[in-house]
């Protein structure tokens, strides 16, 4: 039951932070889903770092599973990408897909390497 509590608290905080980042990024432009891209890249960086760095199970559950699980938004990325596709904005669709996948993989790798550098 304690593990569920850690995941739940982390999930609440991650969802709230995801909302705040999305509201903040909405000011950039309504033409591209920068909020989703931002949380996906930040979440990938943080998850890469935390997965390699956090060894205490309760902390890993609260941060990696709870907070970052609700902070990152792959389902929103998929939906927004489909909206771009359906509206005939193929260049924006391709850019969104390439940036989300490429930047998030790069951010996760950076997080892993940063964590390893700190612990070695």
Rosetta silent file (secondary structure, phi, psi, omega in degrees, C-alpha in Angstrom):
SEQUENCE: XXXXXXXXXXXXXXXXXXXXXXXXXXXXXXXXXXXXXXXXXXXXXXXXXXXXXXXXXXXXXXXXXXXXXXXXXXXXXXXXXXXXXXXXXXXXXXXXXXXXXXXXXXXXXXXXXXXXXXXX
SCORE:     score description
SCORE:     0.000 S_00000001
   1 L     0.000  -33.595  179.627    0.000    0.000    0.000 S_00000001
   2 H   -64.750  -39.596  178.779    2.921    2.321    0.713 S_00000001
   3 H   -60.923  -41.318  178.139    4.241    1.837   -2.843 S_00000001
   4 H   -61.957  -38.244  177.359    0.862    2.865   -4.261 S_00000001
   5 H   -61.603  -46.257 -179.959    0.992    6.015   -2.122 S_00000001
   6 H   -61.973  -43.469  178.623    4.424    6.960   -3.526 S_00000001
   7 H   -64.771  -42.779 -178.611    3.249    6.402   -7.092 S_00000001
   8 H   -64.491  -45.111  178.146    0.029    8.347   -6.455 S_00000001
   9 H   -64.076  -45.693  177.457    1.725   11.377   -4.908 S_00000001
  10 H   -60.582  -41.042  179.254    4.332   11.394   -7.670 S_00000001
  11 H   -62.845  -42.043  177.840    1.598   11.042  -10.280 S_00000001
  12 H   -60.931  -47.944 -178.537   -0.350   13.984   -8.889 S_00000001
  13 H   -65.999  -39.108  178.726    2.730   16.216   -8.889 S_00000001
  14 H   -65.335  -42.045  178.751    3.796   15.071  -12.360 S_00000001
  15 H   -64.949  -40.848  178.604    0.360   15.732  -13.836 S_00000001
  16 H   -64.379  -42.556  178.884    0.234   19.191  -12.250 S_00000001
  17 H   -66.962  -37.703  177.858    3.697   20.041  -13.584 S_00000001
  18 H   -61.796  -42.310  177.678    2.779   18.740  -17.032 S_00000001
  19 H   -61.751  -46.066 -178.850   -0.238   21.036  -17.079 S_00000001
  20 H   -63.508  -40.661  177.741    1.860   24.048  -16.014 S_00000001
  21 H   -65.095  -41.499  179.604    4.501   23.385  -18.679 S_00000001
  22 H   -63.546  -42.486  178.092    1.794   23.025  -21.340 S_00000001
  23 H   -62.948  -43.588 -179.990    0.154   26.309  -20.332 S_00000001
  24 H   -62.498  -45.385 -176.894    3.533   28.025  -20.372 S_00000001
  25 H   -72.182  -23.964  179.355    4.472   26.604  -23.790 S_00000001
  26 H   -59.440  -25.524  178.973    1.092   27.491  -25.308 S_00000001
  27 L   -69.336  -16.281 -178.935    2.275   31.094  -25.330 S_00000001
  28 L   -71.580  -52.756  179.115    4.910   30.253  -27.960 S_00000001
  29 L  -171.749  149.338  175.368    2.511   29.376  -30.763 S_00000001
  30 L   -91.514   -1.936 -175.385   -0.749   27.571  -31.381 S_00000001
  31 L   -85.301  -12.371 -176.324    0.646   26.198  -34.641 S_00000001
  32 L  -147.782  138.451 -176.804    2.858   23.496  -33.078 S_00000001
  33 L   -78.777   68.040 -178.909    2.475   21.355  -29.913 S_00000001
  34 H   -65.782  -29.851  179.414    5.601   22.638  -28.124 S_00000001
  35 H   -61.121  -46.291  179.351    4.183   21.816  -24.673 S_00000001
  36 H   -65.528  -43.319  178.096    4.056   18.112  -25.439 S_00000001
  37 H   -59.687  -43.936 -178.299    7.496   18.186  -27.023 S_00000001
  38 H   -62.222  -48.489 -178.732    8.903   20.013  -23.986 S_00000001
  39 H   -69.138  -32.855  178.125    7.516   17.582  -21.404 S_00000001
  40 H   -66.870  -41.865  179.451    8.534   14.569  -23.490 S_00000001
  41 H   -68.930  -48.263  179.243   12.138   15.774  -23.790 S_00000001
  42 H   -62.135  -41.874  179.209   12.403   16.852  -20.138 S_00000001
  43 H   -65.207  -38.633  178.059   10.708   13.660  -18.980 S_00000001
  44 H   -66.495  -42.254  176.700   12.999   11.495  -21.096 S_00000001
  45 H   -60.327  -49.888 -177.489   16.068   13.271  -19.737 S_00000001
  46 H   -65.600  -39.614 -179.701   14.860   12.940  -16.153 S_00000001
  47 H   -68.303  -40.185  176.232   13.812    9.303  -16.546 S_00000001
  48 H   -59.515  -43.175  179.231   17.132    8.368  -18.095 S_00000001
  49 H   -67.460  -49.839 -175.381   18.919   10.015  -15.183 S_00000001
  50 H   -66.287  -38.770 -178.678   16.640    8.669  -12.443 S_00000001
  51 H   -63.284  -32.919  179.971   16.516    5.111  -13.738 S_00000001
  52 H   -89.870  -18.780 -171.464   20.304    4.924  -13.581 S_00000001
  53 H  -103.976  -40.879 -174.945   20.699    7.007  -10.402 S_00000001
  54 L   -78.909  122.008  178.850   17.870    6.160   -7.995 S_00000001
  55 L  -109.139  -22.581  178.429   18.479    2.984   -6.060 S_00000001
  56 L   -75.707  122.822 -173.289   15.948    3.392   -3.240 S_00000001
  57 H   -58.709  -42.979 -178.110   12.757    1.647   -4.364 S_00000001
  58 H   -64.745  -37.783  177.931   10.322    4.114   -2.786 S_00000001
  59 H   -69.405  -42.132  178.218   12.076    7.061   -4.428 S_00000001
  60 H   -61.200  -42.686  178.861   12.221    5.282   -7.781 S_00000001
  61 H   -64.360  -46.294 -177.848    8.500    4.521   -7.580 S_00000001
  62 H   -66.956  -42.236 -175.418    7.545    8.054   -6.624 S_00000001
  63 H   -86.828  -57.194 -173.249    9.781    9.838   -9.126 S_00000001
  64 H   -72.354  -47.607 -177.165   10.247    7.508  -12.098 S_00000001
  65 H   -80.999  -51.644 -175.881    6.900    5.698  -12.116 S_00000001
  66 H   -73.876  -67.945 -174.703    4.603    8.289  -10.519 S_00000001
  67 H   -61.763  -56.570 -174.904    5.943   11.748  -11.345 S_00000001
  68 H   -72.549  -28.476  175.876    7.575   11.055  -14.692 S_00000001
  69 H   -63.966  -34.211  178.674    4.901    8.572  -15.738 S_00000001
  70 H   -94.213  -18.637  179.225    2.264   11.276  -15.505 S_00000001
  71 H   -75.660  -43.254 -179.752    4.536   14.131  -16.602 S_00000001
  72 L   -78.462  157.235 -164.927    5.448   12.667  -19.979 S_00000001
  73 L  -140.088   56.378 -177.735    2.744   12.561  -22.565 S_00000001
  74 H   -62.569  -34.221  178.421    3.296   10.067  -25.335 S_00000001
  75 H   -66.439  -38.056  176.535   -0.442    9.623  -25.784 S_00000001
  76 H   -66.538  -39.478  175.730   -0.864   13.385  -26.206 S_00000001
  77 H   -57.214  -46.448 -178.788    2.021   13.365  -28.692 S_00000001
  78 H   -62.837  -45.850 -178.949    0.276   10.661  -30.710 S_00000001
  79 H   -64.280  -47.538 -179.168   -3.074   12.457  -30.711 S_00000001
  80 H   -64.612  -35.128  176.830   -1.599   15.854  -31.606 S_00000001
  81 H   -63.299  -42.555  178.801    0.457   14.257  -34.374 S_00000001
  82 H   -65.648  -35.117  175.905   -2.685   12.740  -35.844 S_00000001
  83 H   -63.392  -40.548  176.911   -4.434   16.120  -35.720 S_00000001
  84 H   -63.251  -43.867  179.690   -1.554   17.610  -37.705 S_00000001
  85 H   -61.582  -49.818 -177.022   -1.756   14.733  -40.211 S_00000001
  86 H   -64.501  -27.612  179.287   -5.540   14.966  -40.600 S_00000001
  87 L   -85.287    3.936  177.642   -5.369   18.721  -41.155 S_00000001
  88 L    78.809   13.423 -179.811   -2.950   18.159  -44.030 S_00000001
  89 L   -94.513   69.514 -172.415   -0.014   19.744  -42.202 S_00000001
  90 H   -67.028  -35.519  178.765    2.398   16.985  -43.183 S_00000001
  91 H   -64.863  -43.099  177.981    5.570   19.015  -42.649 S_00000001
  92 H   -66.304  -38.280  176.471    4.492   19.867  -39.081 S_00000001
  93 H   -58.903  -51.086 -179.007    3.501   16.223  -38.541 S_00000001
  94 H   -64.209  -41.001  178.083    6.931   14.969  -39.658 S_00000001
  95 H   -63.176  -44.265  179.679    8.758   17.650  -37.674 S_00000001
  96 H   -61.846  -45.883 -179.734    6.751   16.846  -34.552 S_00000001
  97 H   -64.667  -45.996 -178.349    7.393   13.109  -34.868 S_00000001
  98 H   -64.746  -43.240 -179.428   11.108   13.533  -35.608 S_00000001
  99 H   -67.319  -44.371 -179.549   11.675   16.027  -32.788 S_00000001
 100 H   -63.621  -46.532 -178.633    9.760   14.029  -30.188 S_00000001
 101 H   -70.781  -51.496 -176.947   11.423   10.726  -31.020 S_00000001
 102 H   -64.159  -49.444 -177.819   14.922   12.073  -31.714 S_00000001
 103 H   -66.692  -37.180 -179.201   15.099   14.605  -28.900 S_00000001
 104 H   -71.757  -38.015  175.081   13.594   12.223  -26.332 S_00000001
 105 H   -65.113  -42.528  177.285   15.984    9.395  -27.206 S_00000001
 106 H   -63.904  -40.791  179.691   18.880   11.832  -27.032 S_00000001
 107 H   -66.607  -40.045  177.890   17.654   13.257  -23.731 S_00000001
 108 H   -63.305  -42.666  177.638   17.276    9.787  -22.206 S_00000001
 109 H   -62.668  -42.997  178.391   20.832    8.906  -23.279 S_00000001
 110 H   -61.086  -42.267  178.265   22.117   12.190  -21.842 S_00000001
 111 H   -62.743  -41.974  178.565   20.356   11.481  -18.543 S_00000001
 112 H   -63.486  -48.066 -178.133   21.863    7.991  -18.335 S_00000001
 113 H   -66.514  -36.873  177.427   25.382    9.233  -19.108 S_00000001
 114 H   -64.219  -42.427  178.860   25.071   12.151  -16.673 S_00000001
 115 H   -63.304  -44.611  179.612   23.977    9.802  -13.908 S_00000001
 116 H   -64.245  -37.115  179.434   26.833    7.409  -14.626 S_00000001
 117 H   -65.531  -35.471 -179.742   29.338   10.263  -14.645 S_00000001
 118 H   -75.048  -28.454 -175.344   28.133   11.386  -11.207 S_00000001
 119 H   -98.533   -3.264 -179.079   28.243    7.914   -9.703 S_00000001
 120 L  -101.174    0.000    0.000   31.558    6.707  -11.082 S_00000001
